[in-house]
Amino acid sequence: MVSLRLQKRLAANIFKCGKAKVWMDPNETIHISMANSRMNMRKLIKDGFILKRPSKLHSRLRAREAMEARRKGRHSGNGKRKGTKEARSPSKLLWMRRIRVLRRLLRRYRDAGKIDSHVHREVYMKAKGNEFKNKRVLMEYVHKLKDERKISRAFQDQFLAIKEKKKKKV
């Protein structure tokens, strides 16, 4: 058996891979052993006597399946949890997310002219005081407040109209 250590090293260098990745045609060992320069090695590579083995696959199938199961809520019971409830999803972070959503909605309402600055201030402070658990509840509250104000304004206008009529009579 002819030693092909030099040839293997040169081929690995040309392929820019490890020596284990280099395959040499066992039927052409004598022909390969004659090559002692990079130029000769390149010629043998071109002729197909020396090849680079394909890299081994590392399948992600099982990983994908596990991730899919976790998305469905599997494998997340008490036994799988390392941190406390607070460490896994801090209540402060949840609060920050919620309050930002509520304040953004209030800002949009005010800018669009749906609510005036007085209503904005009132609802803003209520949101700060944890009165609304989500956006829907806040929207319902604002609509209810607007309706109440409209009704009270209508009553006030009626009252003023009656007052004016009485003044005219006298």
Phi, psi and chi 1 to 4 in degrees:
 res  aa     phi    psi   chi1   chi2   chi3   chi4
   1 MET       -  128.8 -178.2   79.4 -168.2      -
   2 VAL   -83.3  141.0 -173.1      -      -      -
   3 SER   -80.3  128.2  175.1      -      -      -
   4 LEU  -117.8   29.0  -58.8  173.2      -      -
   5 ARG   -62.6  -46.0  -81.6  177.6   70.3 -174.4
   6 LEU   -61.0  -46.6  170.7   72.7      -      -
   7 GLN   -63.1  -40.0  -73.0   77.9   -0.5      -
   8 LYS   -64.8  -42.7 -162.4  153.3 -142.2  169.5
   9 ARG   -63.6  -44.9 -177.7  177.2   63.9   77.2
  10 LEU   -63.8  -43.7  -69.3  173.2      -      -
  11 ALA   -62.7  -42.4      -      -      -      -
  12 ALA   -61.7  -39.1      -      -      -      -
  13 ASN   -66.7  -41.8 -158.9  -81.6      -      -
  14 ILE   -65.8  -43.2  -69.1  164.8      -      -
  15 PHE   -74.4  -14.7  -77.3  134.6      -      -
  16 LYS    58.4   52.3  -67.8 -173.6  174.9   68.4
  17 CYS  -146.2 -177.9   68.2      -      -      -
  18 GLY   -79.9  165.5      -      -      -      -
  19 LYS   -67.4  -27.8  -73.8  178.5  -86.5 -168.6
  20 ALA   -67.0  -24.1      -      -      -      -
  21 LYS   -82.6  -10.0  -80.2  -93.7 -167.5  -81.9
  22 VAL   -86.7  128.7  176.3      -      -      -
  23 TRP  -113.5  130.4  176.0   85.6      -      -
  24 MET  -117.3  137.5  -64.0 -178.1  174.3      -
  25 ASP   -63.5  116.9 -167.3  -17.5      -      -
  26 PRO   -63.9  -22.6   13.4  -18.6      -      -
  27 ASN   -78.2  -15.7  -57.4  -33.6      -      -
  28 GLU  -113.4   27.8  -57.8  -67.9  -28.2      -
  29 THR   -60.7  -40.8   48.4      -      -      -
  30 ILE   -64.9  -45.4  -73.1  111.0      -      -
  31 HIS   -60.6  -42.0 -164.6   80.0      -      -
  32 ILE   -69.5  -38.5  -66.9  167.2      -      -
  33 SER   -64.3  -22.4   67.2      -      -      -
  34 MET   -71.0  -29.7  -62.1  -67.1 -166.1      -
  35 ALA   -73.7  122.5      -      -      -      -
  36 ASN  -129.8   16.2   57.8    0.7      -      -
  37 SER  -136.5  163.9   68.4      -      -      -
  38 ARG   -64.0  -36.5  -73.9  169.7 -164.4  -84.8
  39 MET   -61.6  -45.6 -163.4  175.4   75.3      -
  40 ASN   -63.3  -39.2  -69.2  -10.0      -      -
  41 MET   -63.5  -41.6  -67.4  -56.3  -64.8      -
  42 ARG   -61.7  -38.1  -78.3 -164.6 -167.9   93.7
  43 LYS   -64.5  -43.3 -172.2  177.8 -179.8  -53.2
  44 LEU   -65.2  -36.4  -70.3  170.5      -      -
  45 ILE   -64.6  -43.4  -71.4  166.3      -      -
  46 LYS   -63.1  -37.4 -157.9  171.5  108.7 -179.6
  47 ASP   -75.2  -15.2  -66.3  -17.8      -      -
  48 GLY    92.4   14.2      -      -      -      -
  49 PHE   -80.7  -26.1  -63.6  138.3      -      -
  50 ILE  -123.1  129.4  -59.8  170.8      -      -
  51 LEU  -128.8  158.3  -57.7  171.1      -      -
  52 LYS   -96.4  125.2 -178.0 -178.1  176.1 -177.9
  53 ARG   -67.0  143.7  -76.4 -163.5 -179.4  104.7
  54 PRO   -68.1  149.1   22.7  -30.4      -      -
  55 SER   -69.7  145.4   55.6      -      -      -
  56 LYS   -70.9  143.6  -71.6 -148.8  168.0   71.3
  57 LEU   -82.3  142.8  -70.2  175.3      -      -
  58 HIS  -118.1   95.8 -173.2  154.5      -      -
  59 SER   -65.0  137.2  173.6      -      -      -
  60 ARG  -102.9   12.6  -74.8 -154.6   40.1   87.3
  61 LEU   -56.7  -51.2  175.4   74.7      -      -
  62 ARG   -64.6  -38.2  -73.8  179.9  -59.5  -79.0
  63 ALA   -63.6  -43.3      -      -      -      -
  64 ARG   -62.4  -43.3  -87.2 -163.1  -58.2  -86.0
  65 GLU   -63.1  -41.0  -76.5  174.5  -12.0      -
  66 ALA   -64.5  -41.6      -      -      -      -
  67 MET   -64.5  -40.5  -82.2  -53.0  -62.3      -
  68 GLU   -61.0  -42.9 -163.4   61.4   40.3      -
  69 ALA   -64.3  -39.9      -      -      -      -
  70 ARG   -66.6  -35.0  -80.0 -164.9 -163.3   95.1
  71 ARG   -63.6  -31.5  -80.2 -165.6 -160.4  104.6
  72 LYS   -78.6   -9.6  -72.0  178.9 -179.8  173.9
  73 GLY   102.9    8.5      -      -      -      -
  74 ARG   -80.3  162.7  -43.1  -71.2 -171.7  -98.8
  75 HIS    57.4   38.1  -45.2  -67.4      -      -
  76 SER  -136.1   30.0   58.1      -      -      -
  77 GLY   -76.3 -172.6      -      -      -      -
  78 ASN   -57.6  -37.1  -70.2  -23.2      -      -
  79 GLY   -66.5  -22.9      -      -      -      -
  80 LYS   -92.4   -7.7  -72.2  -75.8 -179.9 -176.6
  81 ARG   -91.1  132.0  -63.0  177.4 -162.2  171.2
  82 LYS   -99.2  -49.4  -72.3  -78.0 -176.2 -179.0
  83 GLY   -87.6  167.9      -      -      -      -
  84 THR   -71.6  171.5   60.8      -      -      -
  85 LYS   -59.5  -41.3 -175.6 -179.3  175.2 -176.1
  86 GLU   -67.1  -34.9 -169.3   65.4   19.8      -
  87 ALA   -73.7  -34.5      -      -      -      -
  88 ARG   -74.0  -42.6  -73.5  162.2   67.2   87.1
  89 SER  -144.5   96.2   64.3      -      -      -
  90 PRO   -59.6  138.1  -17.6   27.3      -      -
  91 SER   -64.4  -29.2   55.9      -      -      -
  92 LYS   -64.2  -40.6 -176.8  173.6 -178.0  177.5
  93 LEU   -64.1  -42.3 -156.0   80.9      -      -
  94 LEU   -62.9  -42.1  -60.9  173.1      -      -
  95 TRP   -61.3  -46.1  165.4 -100.1      -      -
  96 MET   -59.9  -44.8  -81.6  161.3   49.1      -
  97 ARG   -60.0  -47.1  -82.0 -170.0 -158.4  133.9
  98 ARG   -65.8  -47.9 -167.4  171.2   93.5 -142.1
  99 ILE   -66.2  -33.4 -160.2   71.9      -      -
 100 ARG   -66.8  -39.9  -78.5  173.7 -176.2  169.0
 101 VAL   -62.2  -46.7  165.9      -      -      -
 102 LEU   -64.7  -44.2  -62.0  178.9      -      -
 103 ARG   -67.3  -36.2  -74.7  175.1  177.7  171.2
 104 ARG   -62.4  -43.5 -162.5  178.2  -53.9  125.8
 105 LEU   -61.7  -45.3  178.6   74.2      -      -
 106 LEU   -61.6  -42.1  -79.8  173.9      -      -
 107 ARG   -61.6  -42.7 -159.4  176.4  -47.9  123.8
 108 ARG   -64.3  -42.8  -75.3 -163.0 -173.6  126.7
 109 TYR   -60.0  -44.6  -88.1   11.6      -      -
 110 ARG   -66.6  -44.4 -172.5 -173.8   58.3 -164.9
 111 ASP   -64.7  -34.8  -66.3  -16.5      -      -
 112 ALA   -78.4  -10.7      -      -      -      -
 113 GLY    84.0   13.6      -      -      -      -
 114 LYS   -73.3  -31.5  -71.1 -177.5  179.3  178.3
 115 ILE  -130.8  150.2   57.6  173.0      -      -
 116 ASP   -88.3  175.6   62.2  -12.9      -      -
 117 SER   -65.5  -28.4   58.2      -      -      -
 118 HIS   -68.7  -47.2  -61.2  -66.4      -      -
 119 VAL   -63.8  -41.4  173.6      -      -      -
 120 HIS   -56.8  -48.8  176.2  -90.1      -      -
 121 ARG   -62.4  -43.9  173.3   55.8   31.0 -168.2
 122 GLU   -61.3  -49.0 -177.9 -171.1  -30.6      -
 123 VAL   -71.2  -35.2  179.2      -      -      -
 124 TYR   -59.2  -45.9 -174.1   97.2      -      -
 125 MET   -68.8  -34.3  -65.3  -47.8  -76.0      -
 126 LYS   -66.3  -39.5  -78.3 -176.2 -174.3  -68.9
 127 ALA   -63.6  -40.6      -      -      -      -
 128 LYS   -64.3  -32.3 -175.1 -177.9  177.3 -177.0
 129 GLY   -84.8   13.2      -      -      -      -
 130 ASN    65.9   40.4 -164.6   20.9      -      -
 131 GLU   -89.0  -21.6 -157.1  156.5  -51.2      -
 132 PHE  -115.2  125.4  -48.8  111.1      -      -
 133 LYS   -82.9  -21.2   71.4  172.3 -175.6  174.4
 134 ASN  -158.8 -179.9   55.4   35.2      -      -
 135 LYS   -62.9  -40.5 -163.5  168.6  153.3 -178.9
 136 ARG   -61.1  -44.7 -179.0 -178.4   51.1   78.7
 137 VAL   -63.2  -41.0  173.6      -      -      -
 138 LEU   -63.8  -43.8  178.8  100.4      -      -
 139 MET   -61.8  -44.3  -74.8  165.3   72.7      -
 140 GLU   -59.7  -42.4  -76.4  172.4    3.7      -
 141 TYR   -62.8  -44.7 -179.7   82.4      -      -
 142 VAL   -62.4  -43.9  168.0      -      -      -
 143 HIS   -63.7  -42.0  -68.0  -50.0      -      -
 144 LYS   -63.2  -42.2 -161.9  172.1   89.9  176.9
 145 LEU   -62.4  -43.2 -162.6   67.6      -      -
 146 LYS   -63.6  -41.8  -78.6  172.7   71.9  175.9
 147 ASP   -62.6  -44.9  -70.3  -16.0      -      -
 148 GLU   -60.5  -43.3  -76.4  173.4    7.3      -
 149 ARG   -64.2  -39.0  -63.8 -119.6  167.3  144.6
 150 LYS   -63.6  -44.4 -161.0 -176.8  -74.6  178.4
 151 ILE   -64.0  -45.3  -69.5  165.5      -      -
 152 SER   -65.3  -36.0   69.7      -      -      -
 153 ARG   -65.9  -39.1 -159.2  171.4  -64.4  122.9
 154 ALA   -63.7  -43.7      -      -      -      -
 155 PHE   -61.6  -42.0  -84.6  131.0      -      -
 156 GLN   -63.2  -43.7 -151.0  168.5   11.7      -
 157 ASP   -61.5  -42.4  -69.2  -14.5      -      -
 158 GLN   -60.2  -46.6 -101.5 -177.2  -16.0      -
 159 PHE   -59.8  -43.9  179.2   71.4      -      -
 160 LEU   -65.7  -38.1  -73.9  171.0      -      -
 161 ALA   -63.8  -43.6      -      -      -      -
 162 ILE   -62.1  -43.5  -68.0  165.9      -      -
 163 LYS   -59.5  -44.8 -150.2  172.1 -176.9 -176.6
 164 GLU   -62.1  -43.2  -73.8  -64.8  -44.2      -
 165 LYS   -59.3  -44.6  -96.1 -172.3 -175.5  176.9
 166 LYS   -63.2  -38.1  -78.8 -176.3  179.9  177.0
 167 LYS   -63.7  -40.8 -100.0 -171.6 -170.1  174.4
 168 LYS   -66.0  -36.7  -77.9 -178.3 -176.6  174.4
 169 LYS   -65.2  -39.3  -83.2 -174.5 -178.0  176.4
 170 VAL   -79.2      -  174.7      -      -      -
